[in-house]
Amino acid sequence: MVKMRRKADLPSKICAVCARTFAWRKKWARDWGQVRYCSDRCRSAKGGQEGGGVVP
């Protein structure tokens, strides 16, 4: 049986748009090195204002 990992044990990054931290996801396993945005919303807002384009 595989031991479960806690989310705090996974690698994390800071989003290039909203500056929030986000954790590794299995769907990003292949290209974790190129992931820069935490969500589709931040990825679509990247063109307008870098470093604070999305207000929570």
C-alpha positions, 0 to 999 in steps of 0.5 A: 500500500502506498503511503499518502502524502500531505499537501504540505510535503508537495513542492510548491511555486508562486503564481506569476500573476497573483503571487499566491503559492500553489502546490504540485498537481498530478496533471502537472507532473510532466511539465512542472518546470514550465508551470507558472500560473496557478489557474486558468484565470491567472493564465488568461490575465497574464497579458494585461498586468504582470504581478497583480492583475487578478484581485482576489 
